[in-house]
Amino acid sequence: MKKVLLMAAIFVAGIVSANTVYDKANNSGFVLLDAEIEQIASESDHYGIMVETWCGKVFYLDGNHYENFTEFGADANYFTDQQCGAF
């Protein structure tokens, strides 16, 4: 019974301490980073567009990196040629 209580106490302590992340590189003290991590995880700066090649391979291009469809098409053709060879 004592072993079960000890293991339960260690488990609860591990769960409680795992919920917070601290920046140890900051010399002025610990800074809580939970809010920053949640904000970074919720925002996405990428717009992945799936490109399926004629040989069956799939890759993704970031739509935010292109001004127009011509640039996107040129990169899609380039990466298709790299993965499958020239058609």
Short mmCIF file of the C-alpha atoms (twelve columns), coordinates in Angstrom:
data_MODEL
# 
_entry.id   MODEL 
# 
loop_
_atom_site.group_PDB 
_atom_site.id 
_atom_site.type_symbol 
_atom_site.label_atom_id 
_atom_site.label_alt_id 
_atom_site.label_comp_id 
_atom_site.label_asym_id 
_atom_site.label_seq_id 
_atom_site.Cartn_x 
_atom_site.Cartn_y 
_atom_site.Cartn_z 
_atom_site.pdbx_PDB_model_num 
ATOM 1  C CA . MET A 1  0.000  0.000  0.000   1 
ATOM 2  C CA . LYS A 2  2.864  2.367  0.781   1 
ATOM 3  C CA . LYS A 3  4.388  1.711  -2.647  1 
ATOM 4  C CA . VAL A 4  1.121  2.566  -4.376  1 
ATOM 5  C CA . LEU A 5  0.807  5.838  -2.453  1 
ATOM 6  C CA . LEU A 6  4.437  6.715  -3.173  1 
ATOM 7  C CA . MET A 7  4.028  5.993  -6.898  1 
ATOM 8  C CA . ALA A 8  0.797  8.024  -7.004  1 
ATOM 9  C CA . ALA A 9  2.514  10.967 -5.294  1 
ATOM 10 C CA . ILE A 10 5.433  10.847 -7.746  1 
ATOM 11 C CA . PHE A 11 3.023  10.605 -10.676 1 
ATOM 12 C CA . VAL A 12 0.993  13.621 -9.523  1 
ATOM 13 C CA . ALA A 13 4.162  15.642 -8.874  1 
ATOM 14 C CA . GLY A 14 5.433  14.802 -12.357 1 
ATOM 15 C CA . ILE A 15 2.176  15.825 -14.001 1 
ATOM 16 C CA . VAL A 16 2.010  19.108 -12.083 1 
ATOM 17 C CA . SER A 17 5.608  20.054 -12.857 1 
ATOM 18 C CA . ALA A 18 5.273  19.112 -16.543 1 
ATOM 19 C CA . ASN A 19 2.549  21.713 -17.135 1 
ATOM 20 C CA . THR A 20 4.895  24.713 -16.992 1 
ATOM 21 C CA . VAL A 21 7.902  25.561 -19.135 1 
ATOM 22 C CA . TYR A 22 10.567 28.007 -17.991 1 
ATOM 23 C CA . ASP A 23 13.214 29.846 -19.977 1 
ATOM 24 C CA . LYS A 24 16.411 28.940 -18.120 1 
ATOM 25 C CA . ALA A 25 18.601 30.996 -20.475 1 
ATOM 26 C CA . ASN A 26 17.146 34.214 -19.094 1 
ATOM 27 C CA . ASN A 27 19.572 35.405 -16.386 1 
ATOM 28 C CA . SER A 28 17.122 37.824 -14.767 1 
ATOM 29 C CA . GLY A 29 14.971 34.966 -13.485 1 
ATOM 30 C CA . PHE A 30 12.455 32.462 -14.700 1 
ATOM 31 C CA . VAL A 31 9.858  33.544 -17.234 1 
ATOM 32 C CA . LEU A 32 6.707  31.535 -17.744 1 
ATOM 33 C CA . LEU A 33 6.359  30.554 -21.402 1 
ATOM 34 C CA . ASP A 34 2.963  28.787 -21.459 1 
ATOM 35 C CA . ALA A 35 1.119  31.731 -23.039 1 
ATOM 36 C CA . GLU A 36 3.768  32.171 -25.737 1 
ATOM 37 C CA . ILE A 37 3.718  28.477 -26.670 1 
ATOM 38 C CA . GLU A 38 -0.074 28.458 -26.976 1 
ATOM 39 C CA . GLN A 39 -0.001 31.619 -29.112 1 
ATOM 40 C CA . ILE A 40 2.691  30.250 -31.432 1 
ATOM 41 C CA . ALA A 41 0.877  26.943 -31.800 1 
ATOM 42 C CA . SER A 42 -2.426 28.624 -32.637 1 
ATOM 43 C CA . GLU A 43 -1.030 30.924 -35.335 1 
ATOM 44 C CA . SER A 44 0.164  29.519 -38.626 1 
ATOM 45 C CA . ASP A 45 2.293  31.509 -41.039 1 
ATOM 46 C CA . HIS A 46 2.270  28.770 -43.656 1 
ATOM 47 C CA . TYR A 47 -0.305 27.813 -46.246 1 
ATOM 48 C CA . GLY A 48 0.686  24.360 -47.462 1 
ATOM 49 C CA . ILE A 49 -0.517 23.352 -50.910 1 
ATOM 50 C CA . MET A 50 -0.278 19.658 -51.751 1 
ATOM 51 C CA . VAL A 51 1.222  18.836 -55.142 1 
ATOM 52 C CA . GLU A 52 0.838  15.278 -56.416 1 
ATOM 53 C CA . THR A 53 3.278  14.339 -59.164 1 
ATOM 54 C CA . TRP A 54 2.612  12.162 -62.181 1 
ATOM 55 C CA . CYS A 55 4.849  9.443  -60.688 1 
ATOM 56 C CA . GLY A 56 2.779  9.303  -57.484 1 
ATOM 57 C CA . LYS A 57 4.999  11.270 -55.122 1 
ATOM 58 C CA . VAL A 58 3.481  14.044 -53.025 1 
ATOM 59 C CA . PHE A 59 5.120  17.241 -51.774 1 
ATOM 60 C CA . TYR A 60 3.900  20.488 -50.267 1 
ATOM 61 C CA . LEU A 61 4.690  24.069 -51.268 1 
ATOM 62 C CA . ASP A 62 4.024  27.086 -49.070 1 
ATOM 63 C CA . GLY A 63 1.471  29.272 -50.831 1 
ATOM 64 C CA . ASN A 64 2.620  32.369 -48.939 1 
ATOM 65 C CA . HIS A 65 5.973  32.338 -50.750 1 
ATOM 66 C CA . TYR A 66 4.514  33.030 -54.203 1 
ATOM 67 C CA . GLU A 67 3.232  36.267 -55.729 1 
ATOM 68 C CA . ASN A 68 1.234  34.580 -58.501 1 
ATOM 69 C CA . PHE A 69 0.302  31.219 -59.957 1 
ATOM 70 C CA . THR A 70 3.102  31.367 -62.552 1 
ATOM 71 C CA . GLU A 71 5.791  31.327 -59.840 1 
ATOM 72 C CA . PHE A 72 3.991  28.528 -58.021 1 
ATOM 73 C CA . GLY A 73 3.671  26.481 -61.216 1 
ATOM 74 C CA . ALA A 74 7.354  26.950 -62.052 1 
ATOM 75 C CA . ASP A 75 8.411  25.627 -58.638 1 
ATOM 76 C CA . ALA A 76 5.907  22.769 -58.826 1 
ATOM 77 C CA . ASN A 77 7.355  21.740 -62.203 1 
ATOM 78 C CA . TYR A 78 10.922 22.061 -60.906 1 
ATOM 79 C CA . PHE A 79 10.303 19.855 -57.852 1 
ATOM 80 C CA . THR A 80 8.325  17.353 -59.928 1 
ATOM 81 C CA . ASP A 81 11.274 17.030 -62.316 1 
ATOM 82 C CA . GLN A 82 13.632 16.588 -59.342 1 
ATOM 83 C CA . GLN A 83 11.547 13.808 -57.802 1 
ATOM 84 C CA . CYS A 84 10.341 11.966 -60.893 1 
ATOM 85 C CA . GLY A 85 12.692 12.941 -63.690 1 
ATOM 86 C CA . ALA A 86 11.733 14.865 -66.790 1 
ATOM 87 C CA . PHE A 87 8.432  13.739 -68.336 1 
# 
